[in-house]
């Protein structure tokens, strides 16, 4: 979390307090994780080190590494292999963010100028490639083929999710099933893999590993649906990205998909015409009103809650512990978070 956002978060005290409580069981492990990340984000090239330091400085809430550590703690123990898996997952995630900003021509990330905006696309692409390579090296250091297999499959799934989104980008008649496949690849895949690897390397039983793998999948789906809702309910100062940017570049979102299903033909035609103009800033209010009037926003919020309940069911298969409670806390954080 960046210092520039501390005041914004502290204004909403429930979320920071909840997050601190969630992370408490793995607080010491997160410090070790930071050391691990610093090691893997170091290079012999000065420019690469400068950009990597910039990325580390603006790090987010460390949700994914925390999930890996908590999953390991929920079934067994947190060890060096778990730390390395957490680093590998976070390096992969950071690489995808850097590359996504190039693809989307984004100029901010987490409220800061994006890598491609500061150093241009060529440097951003190369930095993303470096992070992908370091993710692979961190994985190989674990010396387990099953871990490498999981992360390679996850990377494939993420790439396919991104490509499906590109393929469907201007398709205003996309189905909910298509949307779930896209966000399953873009977001849920990495959550699922992280929770599974934490349990696997934490020496959990096969049943516990599968339960946490499914928990991560449901959590990831709820997380992305909630994130998409911010385009309709958030503000740029809170969420750290320009409002409406996703609607402009990619109209695929659950509120809009559901509203199209519910709206009369005449309303659908009018909204289709408006969206084909590119979702201009002056049209954002009309898009929001359309999704609200035809229950898209409420439906998406209910769908996120549904996935949260399914994730809770997965945790019911595990023994109750401090880490189990923290994993449950993440579910409430997803639903209640402001960004």
C-alpha positions in Angstrom: 0.0 0.0 0.0 1.5 3.4 -1.0 1.9 6.2 1.5 -0.1 8.5 -0.7 -3.2 6.4 -0.2 -2.9 6.0 3.6 -5.1 9.0 4.4 -7.8 7.7 2.0 -7.8 4.3 3.6 -7.7 5.5 7.1 -10.9 7.6 6.5 -12.6 4.2 6.1 -11.4 2.6 9.3 -13.3 -0.7 9.0 -11.2 -1.9 6.0 -7.7 -1.2 7.4 -8.5 -2.7 10.8 -10.0 -5.8 9.1 -7.0 -6.2 6.8 -4.5 -5.9 9.8 -6.5 -8.6 11.6 -6.5 -10.9 8.6 -2.8 -10.6 8.1 -1.8 -11.0 11.7 -1.2 -14.8 11.6 1.4 -14.3 8.8 2.8 -10.9 9.6 6.3 -12.2 10.2 6.1 -14.4 7.1 5.1 -11.4 5.0 8.3 -9.6 6.0 10.3 -12.7 4.9 8.3 -12.6 1.7 9.3 -8.9 1.1 13.0 -10.0 1.4 12.4 -12.7 -1.1 10.8 -10.3 -3.5 13.6 -7.8 -3.1 16.1 -10.6 -4.1 14.1 -11.7 -7.2 13.5 -8.1 -8.3 17.2 -7.2 -8.4 19.2 -7.2 -11.7 22.7 -6.3 -13.0 21.2 -3.6 -15.3 20.8 -0.2 -13.6 17.6 0.8 -15.5 16.0 -2.5 -14.6 16.8 -2.0 -11.0 15.3 1.5 -11.0 12.1 0.3 -12.5 11.8 -2.6 -10.2 12.4 -0.4 -7.2 9.6 1.8 -8.4 7.3 -1.2 -8.6 8.3 -2.4 -5.1 7.7 1.1 -3.8 4.1 1.2 -5.0 3.2 -2.4 -4.0 -0.4 -3.2 -3.3 -2.0 -5.0 -0.3 -0.1 -8.2 -1.0 -3.4 -10.2 -1.2 -2.0 -13.1 -3.3 1.1 -13.8 -1.2 -1.0 -13.5 2.0 -3.4 -16.1 0.6 -0.6 -18.5 -0.1 0.9 -18.1 3.4 -2.5 -18.4 5.1 -3.4 -21.5 3.0 -0.1 -23.1 4.1 -0.8 -22.1 7.7 -4.3 -23.4 7.6 -3.2 -27.0 6.7 0.3 -27.3 8.0 3.3 -25.0 8.1 4.8 -22.1 6.3 8.3 -23.0 5.0 10.9 -21.7 2.6 9.2 -23.4 -0.4 6.0 -21.6 0.5 7.8 -18.2 0.5 9.3 -19.0 -2.9 5.9 -19.9 -4.3 4.5 -16.7 -3.0 7.3 -14.8 -4.7 6.7 -16.6 -7.9 3.0 -15.9 -7.9 3.5 -12.2 -7.1 6.2 -11.8 -9.8 3.8 -13.4 -12.3 1.0 -11.1 -11.2 3.2 -8.0 -11.4 4.4 -8.9 -14.8 0.8 -9.3 -16.1 -0.1 -5.8 -14.6 2.8 -4.2 -16.4 1.9 -5.9 -19.7 -1.8 -5.1 -19.2 -1.0 -1.4 -18.9 0.8 -1.5 -22.2 -2.1 -3.3 -23.9 -4.7 -0.9 -22.4 -2.5 2.3 -22.9 -3.1 3.0 -19.2 -1.3 5.9 -17.7 -1.8 5.1 -14.0 -1.6 2.1 -11.7 -2.6 2.2 -8.0 -2.7 5.9 -8.3 0.8 6.2 -9.6 2.1 6.8 -13.2 2.3 3.5 -14.9 5.6 2.0 -16.1 4.7 2.5 -19.8 3.8 6.1 -19.1 7.0 6.9 -17.3 9.5 4.8 -19.3 7.4 4.1 -22.5 6.1 0.8 -23.9 9.5 -0.8 -24.9 10.8 -0.6 -21.3 7.5 -1.8 -19.8 7.4 -4.8 -22.1 11.0 -5.8 -21.3 10.4 -5.3 -17.5 7.3 -7.5 -17.7 9.4 -10.1 -19.5 12.1 -9.9 -16.8 9.5 -10.4 -14.1 8.1 -13.5 -15.9 11.6 -14.9 -16.2 12.2 -14.4 -12.5 8.9 -16.0 -11.7 10.0 -19.1 -13.6 13.4 -19.1 -11.9 11.7 -18.8 -8.4 9.5 -21.7 -9.3 12.3 -23.9 -10.6 14.2 -23.3 -7.3 11.5 -25.1 -5.5 12.6 -28.2 -7.4 9.1 -29.8 -7.7 7.6 -30.7 -11.1 4.0 -30.5 -9.7 4.5 -26.9 -8.7 6.0 -26.0 -12.1 3.1 -27.8 -13.8 0.5 -25.8 -11.8 2.1 -22.5 -12.5 2.5 -23.2 -16.2 -1.1 -24.3 -16.5 -2.1 -21.1 -14.6 -0.1 -18.9 -17.0 -1.8 -20.6 -19.9 -5.2 -20.1 -18.4 -4.4 -16.4 -17.7 -3.2 -15.8 -21.3 -6.3 -17.5 -22.7 -8.6 -15.4 -20.5 -6.9 -12.2 -21.7 -7.1 -13.3 -25.4 -10.8 -14.2 -25.0 -11.4 -10.8 -23.6 -9.7 -9.2 -26.6 -11.8 -11.5 -28.9 -15.0 -10.5 -27.2 -14.1 -6.9 -26.5 -16.5 -5.2 -28.9 -19.2 -8.0 -28.7 -22.1 -6.3 -26.8 -24.0 -9.6 -26.7 -21.5 -11.5 -24.7 -23.0 -14.1 -22.3 -22.5 -14.4 -18.6 -20.7 -17.7 -19.2 -18.2 -16.0 -21.5 -17.7 -13.3 -18.8 -17.1 -15.9 -16.1 -14.6 -17.7 -18.3 -12.7 -14.5 -18.9 -12.5 -13.4 -15.3 -11.8 -17.0 -14.3 -8.6 -16.8 -16.4 -7.7 -13.2 -15.7 -8.2 -13.3 -11.9 -9.5 -16.5 -10.3 -6.8 -18.7 -11.9 -4.0 -17.0 -9.9 -6.0 -16.9 -6.7 -6.8 -20.6 -7.1 -3.2 -21.6 -7.9 -1.8 -19.6 -5.0 -4.1 -21.2 -2.4 -3.5 -24.6 -3.8 0.3 -24.3 -3.8 0.3 -22.9 -0.3 -1.6 -25.9 0.9 0.5 -28.3 -1.2 3.8 -27.0 0.0 2.5 -26.6 3.5 2.0 -30.4 3.4 -1.8 -30.4 3.5 -3.8 -33.5 2.6 -5.0 -33.9 -1.0 -8.6 -33.1 0.2 -7.4 -29.9 1.9 -5.4 -28.9 -1.2 -8.4 -29.3 -3.4 -10.7 -27.4 -1.0 -8.3 -24.5 -0.9 -7.9 -24.6 -4.7 -11.7 -24.2 -5.1 -11.8 -21.6 -2.3 -9.3 -19.5 -4.3 -11.3 -19.9 -7.5 -14.5 -18.6 -5.9 -12.7 -15.8 -4.1 -11.1 -14.7 -7.3 -14.5 -14.6 -9.1 -16.0 -12.6 -6.3 -13.0 -10.3 -6.2 -13.1 -9.5 -10.0 -16.9 -9.0 -10.0 -16.6 -6.6 -7.1 -13.7 -4.9 -8.9 -15.8 -4.4 -12.0 -18.6 -2.9 -9.9 -16.2 0.0 -9.1 -16.7 1.3 -12.6 -20.3 1.9 -11.6 -20.1 2.6 -7.9 -16.5 3.8 -7.1 -14.6 7.1 -7.6 -11.3 7.7 -9.2 -9.7 9.1 -6.0 -10.6 5.9 -4.1 -9.9 3.1 -6.6 -6.8 4.6 -8.1 -7.7 4.5 -11.8 -9.7 6.8 -14.0 -13.5 6.2 -13.8 -15.1 4.6 -16.8 -11.8 3.4 -18.3 -12.9 -0.2 -18.3 -16.3 0.6 -19.8 -14.6 2.6 -22.5 -11.9 0.1 -23.5 -13.9 -3.0 -22.6 -17.7 -3.0 -22.2 -17.6 -6.6 -20.9 -18.8 -6.5 -17.3 -21.5 -8.4 -15.4 -23.7 -5.4 -14.6 -23.9 -4.5 -18.3 -24.3 -8.1 -19.4 -27.3 -8.6 -17.0 -28.8 -5.2 -17.8 -28.8 -6.1 -21.5 -30.6 -9.3 -20.7 -33.3 -7.5 -18.7 -33.8 -4.4 -20.8 -36.5 -4.1 -23.5 -35.4 -4.2 -27.1 -35.6 -0.4 -27.6 -33.4 0.3 -24.6 -30.9 -2.3 -25.7 -30.6 -0.7 -29.1 -30.1 2.8 -27.7 -27.4 1.5 -25.3 -25.7 -0.5 -28.1 -25.5 2.7 -30.2 -24.1 4.6 -27.3 -21.4 2.0 -26.4 -20.4 1.8 -30.1 -19.3 5.4 -29.8 -16.6 4.1 -27.3 -18.2 4.8 -23.9 -17.2 8.5 -23.8 -16.9 10.2 -20.5 -20.1 12.2 -21.0 -21.9 8.9 -21.5 -20.9 7.3 -18.3 -23.9 8.6 -16.4 -26.3 7.1 -19.0 -24.4 3.7 -18.8 -24.6 3.7 -15.0 -28.4 4.5 -15.1 -29.0 1.8 -17.6 -27.2 -0.8 -15.5 -29.0 0.4 -12.4 -32.5 0.6 -13.9 -32.3 -2.9 -15.3 -30.8 -4.4 -12.1 -27.3 -5.1 -13.4 -25.5 -3.6 -10.5 -27.7 -5.4 -7.9 -27.3 -8.7 -9.8 -23.5 -8.4 -9.9 -23.4 -7.7 -6.2 -25.6 -10.7 -5.4 -23.4 -12.9 -7.7 -20.3 -11.8 -5.8 -22.1 -12.7 -2.5 -23.0 -16.1 -3.9 -19.3 -16.9 -4.7 -18.4 -15.8 -1.2 -20.8 -18.3 0.3 -19.4 -21.0 -1.9 -15.9 -20.2 -0.8 -17.0 -20.3 2.8 -18.3 -23.8 2.2 -14.8 -24.9 1.0 -13.3 -23.6 4.3 -15.8 -25.6 6.2 -13.9 -28.7 5.1 -10.8 -27.6 7.1 -10.1 -27.5 10.8 -10.8 -24.1 12.3 -7.7 -22.1 13.1 -6.3 -18.5 13.1 -5.4 -18.9 9.4 -8.8 -20.4 8.5 -10.5 -17.4 10.2 -8.2 -15.0 8.2 -9.2 -16.8 5.0 -12.8 -16.2 5.9 -11.9 -12.6 6.7 -10.6 -12.2 3.1 -14.1 -13.1 1.9 -15.7 -10.3 3.8 -12.9 -7.9 2.8 -13.7 -8.6 -0.8 -17.3 -7.7 -0.4 -16.8 -4.7 1.8 -13.7 -3.2 0.3 -13.7 0.3 -1.2 -10.9 -0.5 -3.7 
